[in-house]
Amino acid sequence: MRTSFIYTLMGSALMIAGCDNGFVDLDGSVNGNKVTGSAFWGGPHILFTDSDLSCDELDWIKLNYGTSDRVSLATSESFAALQVTFRSTDIVDGQSSITATSPPANSWFLESDDGDAVITTAKSGMVDVEFDGDWLVGSIEVDFGEAGDIAGDFEIKKCVNLKSIED
């Protein structure tokens, strides 16, 4: 009985790992919003959303949002998103610090209402990633001060629409 239960669990784990949708398990929220929807990586970016945005709908992402707490995005979609962007490089294998304004990585929480977005800049955090072909496997902890925090694990698929900074 125990052996068949273990084999069933192993089979389920393999089936989950083989899905094209990946795996995201993030806890916490920013300004009351969670990011439990689609997730992608590419170039210098890692993105988690609360919506079902597809890879081809991510051309609104910027390398930097400046110091304003509002920005107009090149989209008409409404969503909340956690974005991590590496500075001056594509995503780096291993553990990297997230800071408010300096390298190696920055993070923002964007709340878009038809493309008009409120931005909350992360105070601190870390991201630890490993590449597995077109997949990025890792963990993340991001602190947005009084606005909240988000932490958890993920395995997400590469989005060809998120271009390398070298392109």
C-alpha positions in Angstrom: 0.0 0.0 0.0 2.7 2.5 1.0 4.8 1.7 -2.1 1.8 2.3 -4.5 1.1 5.6 -2.7 4.7 6.7 -3.2 4.6 5.7 -6.9 1.3 7.6 -7.3 2.9 10.7 -5.7 5.9 10.4 -7.9 3.8 10.0 -11.0 1.7 13.1 -10.0 4.9 15.1 -9.4 6.3 14.2 -12.8 3.0 15.1 -14.5 3.0 18.5 -12.8 6.6 19.1 -13.7 5.8 18.3 -17.3 3.0 20.8 -17.7 3.6 23.8 -20.0 2.1 26.1 -17.4 4.9 25.9 -14.9 4.5 26.3 -11.2 4.1 29.4 -9.1 3.5 29.4 -5.3 3.8 33.0 -4.0 2.4 34.2 -0.7 1.7 37.8 0.3 0.3 40.8 -1.3 1.1 44.5 -2.2 -1.6 47.1 -1.6 -4.0 44.2 -1.1 -3.2 42.6 -4.5 -1.8 39.1 -5.0 -0.1 37.7 -8.1 -1.5 34.3 -8.8 -2.0 34.4 -12.6 0.5 34.1 -15.5 4.2 34.3 -15.0 7.2 34.6 -17.5 10.8 35.3 -17.8 13.1 36.6 -20.6 16.1 38.8 -21.0 16.5 40.8 -17.8 12.9 40.3 -16.6 10.9 38.0 -14.3 7.2 38.8 -14.3 4.3 37.5 -12.2 0.7 38.8 -12.8 -2.8 38.4 -11.3 -4.2 37.9 -14.8 -4.1 35.5 -17.8 -1.8 37.8 -19.9 0.0 35.8 -22.6 3.6 36.1 -23.6 2.7 38.1 -26.7 0.9 40.7 -24.5 4.1 41.8 -22.5 5.6 44.4 -24.8 4.6 47.1 -22.2 7.4 46.1 -19.8 10.2 48.7 -19.3 13.7 48.3 -18.0 13.1 51.1 -15.5 10.1 53.1 -14.4 11.9 56.2 -13.0 11.0 57.8 -9.8 7.3 58.5 -10.4 4.6 56.6 -8.6 2.5 56.6 -11.8 3.3 55.6 -15.4 1.4 55.1 -18.7 2.0 51.6 -20.0 1.8 50.6 -23.7 -1.3 48.4 -23.0 -5.0 48.7 -22.5 -5.1 45.8 -20.1 -5.9 46.0 -16.3 -3.8 43.8 -14.0 -1.5 43.7 -11.1 2.1 42.5 -11.7 5.3 41.9 -9.8 8.3 42.7 -12.0 11.9 42.0 -11.2 14.5 43.4 -13.7 18.2 42.9 -13.6 20.3 46.0 -14.2 22.7 46.1 -17.1 22.5 42.3 -17.7 20.1 39.5 -18.4 19.0 37.3 -15.6 21.9 35.9 -13.7 22.0 32.3 -12.4 22.3 32.1 -8.6 21.2 34.4 -5.8 20.9 38.2 -6.4 19.9 41.1 -4.2 16.9 43.3 -5.0 17.3 46.9 -4.1 15.3 50.1 -4.6 17.5 51.7 -7.2 20.9 50.1 -7.7 22.2 46.8 -9.2 22.0 43.9 -9.4 18.2 43.9 -9.6 15.2 46.1 -9.0 11.5 45.2 -8.5 8.2 47.0 -8.9 4.6 46.2 -8.2 2.5 47.6 -11.0 -1.3 48.1 -10.7 -2.6 48.8 -14.2 -6.0 50.2 -14.9 -6.3 50.2 -18.8 -2.6 51.0 -19.0 -2.5 53.8 -16.4 -0.4 52.2 -13.7 0.4 52.9 -10.1 3.9 51.8 -9.2 5.2 50.7 -5.8 9.0 50.3 -5.7 10.5 47.4 -3.7 12.6 48.4 -0.7 14.7 45.2 -0.6 14.7 41.5 -1.4 16.4 38.6 -3.1 15.9 36.3 -6.0 17.6 32.9 -6.4 17.3 31.3 -9.8 18.6 28.4 -11.9 18.1 27.9 -15.6 16.7 24.6 -16.9 16.5 25.1 -20.7 13.5 27.4 -21.4 12.5 27.2 -17.8 13.6 29.4 -14.8 13.4 27.7 -11.4 13.8 29.7 -8.3 12.6 31.5 -5.2 11.9 35.1 -4.4 11.4 37.4 -1.4 10.5 41.1 -2.1 9.7 43.7 0.6 7.6 46.7 -0.3 7.6 48.2 3.2 4.2 49.2 4.5 2.6 48.2 1.1 3.4 44.5 1.8 5.6 41.7 0.7 5.7 38.7 -1.6 7.7 35.5 -1.2 7.7 32.0 -2.7 8.9 29.5 -5.3 8.4 29.3 -9.0 9.2 27.4 -12.2 8.3 29.5 -15.2 8.7 29.3 -19.0 10.7 31.7 -21.1 8.8 34.3 -23.1 10.4 35.2 -26.4 8.7 38.6 -26.3 10.8 39.6 -23.3 14.0 40.5 -25.2 17.6 40.4 -24.0 19.2 43.7 -23.3 21.8 42.7 -25.8 19.2 42.6 -28.7 
